[in-house]
Amino acid sequence: MKMIFGGVYKRKGYDTHNEQHYYIYIPVAYKNKDGVIRYRMVDTYEAERHFGTAKTMEDRIKYLEQANCGESSWGIYHGPSEYYYQNYYNLPSDELDEKEWELLADLHDYKPVDDREVYDYLEKDKIMYIPLWHEDHYRWGNGLVGLHYVKKDAKKDGYSVYRNALSNYSFDFDDWRAKNLEETCKDVLENMALGYGKKKEIKNMIKKIKKYLQLSKEYDQFCKKLNRRKK
């Protein structure tokens, strides 16, 4: 298969293991001073940092496309030379052996989504934590890197939306009202997932349920104060 400049890949079978790996590869074609084109698959951990200039998806695609003898080809091709472990594979041409390389995604066909929305989509329609260069979208809290991408024509999965939305609703105290109303919230959210009822109406109902819980809690606290005064 031909290299896709805009594609992200992983290597099948054995791959070298060290701390300077993301195990995500991008292709690069670099034309040297003699006019000879050299081909390489470079682990994005060692691809030259883009320093945040690729702010849009179009910029990211451009960065990958220009790895084909363009502006970003020098930095990607020579990036591994800055590391002790040099994680790249030289290739004789722009043909990739399908037994050795797997195309994870052609990002021309994808769009980025945030850390929460990505869980609204089916596994087959998304790729997660895909860095295109060193420390791309590094998360200081957990050390994870990269953006999430979903297919442009992907539809949100109803039950995934339901599970994701349900995680936003928690109850602060444990009594029979909270338990019963939590089940009500689940029913409401499941109806949303199945397409019954208008989303705005369902959200408003959930707000009312949570407000009722809060008022119930305040009522309980008020009754406790009254009981203490009686004693």
C-alpha positions in Angstrom: 0.0 0.0 0.0 1.1 3.5 -0.7 2.1 5.9 2.1 -0.7 8.4 3.0 0.6 11.7 4.0 -2.2 12.5 6.5 -2.3 8.9 7.8 -1.2 7.6 11.1 0.1 4.0 11.4 1.2 1.4 13.9 3.7 -1.4 13.3 2.5 -4.9 13.3 4.2 -7.6 15.3 7.3 -6.9 17.3 8.3 -3.3 17.8 11.2 -2.0 19.9 10.4 -1.1 23.4 11.8 2.0 25.2 10.6 5.1 26.9 11.0 7.2 23.8 8.0 5.7 22.0 4.4 6.5 21.4 4.0 3.5 19.0 2.3 5.9 16.5 4.1 6.4 13.2 3.8 8.9 10.5 5.4 8.7 7.0 8.0 11.2 5.8 9.7 11.7 2.4 12.8 13.9 2.6 14.7 15.2 -0.4 18.4 15.6 0.4 20.8 18.1 -1.1 21.6 15.7 -4.0 17.9 15.5 -4.9 17.5 11.9 -3.6 14.3 11.2 -1.8 14.6 9.2 1.4 11.6 7.5 3.0 11.0 6.8 6.6 8.3 5.9 9.2 9.0 8.0 12.3 7.5 7.4 15.8 5.7 10.7 16.6 7.5 10.8 20.0 10.6 11.8 18.0 8.9 14.0 15.4 9.9 17.6 15.7 7.6 19.5 18.0 5.2 21.8 16.2 5.1 24.2 19.1 1.4 24.6 19.0 1.2 26.3 15.6 -1.1 23.6 14.3 -4.1 25.1 16.0 -6.8 23.8 13.6 -7.5 20.4 12.0 -6.5 21.9 8.7 -3.1 22.9 10.2 -2.6 19.4 11.4 -3.4 17.9 8.0 -1.1 20.4 6.4 1.7 19.4 8.8 1.3 15.7 7.8 1.0 16.5 4.1 4.1 18.6 4.1 6.1 15.6 5.4 6.1 14.6 1.7 9.2 16.6 0.7 7.6 19.8 2.1 8.2 22.2 5.0 7.8 19.7 7.8 9.8 16.9 6.1 13.2 18.0 7.5 12.1 18.2 11.1 10.2 14.9 11.0 12.9 13.0 9.2 15.8 14.3 11.4 13.8 14.4 14.6 15.0 11.0 15.9 18.7 12.2 15.8 17.9 14.2 18.9 17.2 11.1 20.9 19.2 8.3 22.5 16.8 5.7 21.1 16.1 6.5 17.5 12.7 5.0 16.7 12.2 5.1 13.0 12.3 2.6 10.1 14.0 3.5 6.8 12.1 2.3 3.7 13.2 1.9 0.1 10.1 3.6 -1.4 6.7 5.0 -0.5 5.3 1.5 -0.6 4.4 0.0 2.8 4.3 -3.7 3.4 0.8 -4.5 4.7 2.2 -7.4 6.7 4.3 -4.9 8.7 2.3 -1.7 8.8 -1.4 -1.0 9.7 -3.1 2.3 8.8 -4.9 3.4 12.0 -6.7 6.3 10.2 -6.4 8.7 7.3 -7.0 11.9 9.2 -8.4 13.5 6.1 -11.6 11.6 6.9 -11.6 12.5 10.6 -12.4 15.4 12.9 -11.1 16.1 16.5 -13.4 15.8 19.5 -12.7 16.5 23.2 -12.0 14.1 26.1 -15.7 13.7 27.0 -17.5 13.8 23.7 -15.3 11.0 22.3 -17.2 8.5 24.5 -20.4 9.2 22.6 -19.1 7.3 19.6 -18.6 3.7 18.8 -15.1 2.2 19.0 -15.1 1.5 15.3 -15.6 5.2 14.5 -12.9 6.7 16.6 -9.2 6.7 17.5 -8.0 8.0 20.9 -4.9 9.7 22.2 -3.1 10.1 18.9 -0.1 12.5 19.1 1.3 13.8 15.9 4.6 15.1 17.5 6.4 15.1 20.8 4.1 16.0 23.7 1.2 16.9 21.4 -1.6 17.9 23.7 0.2 16.6 26.8 -2.0 16.3 29.8 -0.1 17.2 33.0 -2.6 15.4 35.2 -2.1 11.9 33.8 0.7 12.1 31.3 -1.5 11.1 28.4 -0.9 12.8 25.0 -2.6 13.4 21.7 -6.1 14.3 20.5 -9.1 12.1 19.9 -10.5 11.8 16.3 -13.8 10.5 15.0 -14.9 9.8 11.5 -16.6 12.8 9.9 -19.7 10.8 9.0 -19.9 9.0 12.3 -23.2 9.2 14.2 -23.3 9.3 18.0 -24.3 6.0 19.5 -27.4 6.4 21.6 -26.4 4.1 24.5 -22.9 5.6 24.6 -24.5 9.1 24.9 -26.7 7.7 27.6 -23.7 6.2 29.6 -21.6 9.4 29.1 -24.5 11.7 30.2 -25.3 9.6 33.2 -21.7 10.0 34.5 -22.5 13.8 34.9 -25.3 13.1 37.4 -24.4 12.2 41.0 -26.3 12.3 44.2 -24.8 13.8 47.4 -26.7 11.8 50.1 -27.9 8.3 50.4 -31.6 7.9 51.2 -34.6 6.4 49.6 -35.5 9.6 47.7 -32.0 9.8 46.1 -32.0 6.1 45.1 -35.5 6.3 43.6 -34.8 9.5 41.7 -31.5 8.2 40.5 -33.4 5.4 38.8 -35.8 8.0 37.4 -32.8 9.9 36.0 -31.5 6.7 34.4 -34.9 6.1 32.8 -35.0 9.7 31.5 -31.5 9.5 30.0 -32.2 6.1 28.4 -35.3 7.6 26.7 -33.0 10.4 25.5 -30.6 7.7 24.1 -33.5 5.9 22.4 -34.7 9.2 20.8 -37.9 9.5 22.8 -38.7 13.0 24.0 -37.0 16.3 23.1 -33.5 16.7 24.5 -34.3 20.1 26.0 -37.4 18.8 27.8 -35.4 15.9 29.2 -32.6 18.1 30.4 -35.1 20.4 32.1 -36.7 17.4 33.8 -33.3 16.3 35.1 -32.7 19.8 36.5 -36.0 19.6 38.3 -35.2 16.2 39.7 -31.8 17.5 41.0 -33.5 20.6 42.5 -36.0 18.4 44.2 -33.2 16.4 45.8 -31.5 19.5 47.0 -34.7 20.8 48.5 -35.3 17.4 50.1 -31.9 17.6 51.7 -32.6 21.1 53.0 -35.9 19.9 54.4 -34.2 17.0 56.2 -31.7 19.4 57.8 -34.5 21.8 58.9 -36.4 18.9 60.5 -33.2 17.8 62.4 -32.8 21.3 63.7 -36.4 21.4 65.0 -36.0 18.0 66.7 -32.8 19.2 68.4 -34.7 22.3 69.7 -37.5 20.2 71.1 -35.1 18.2 73.1 
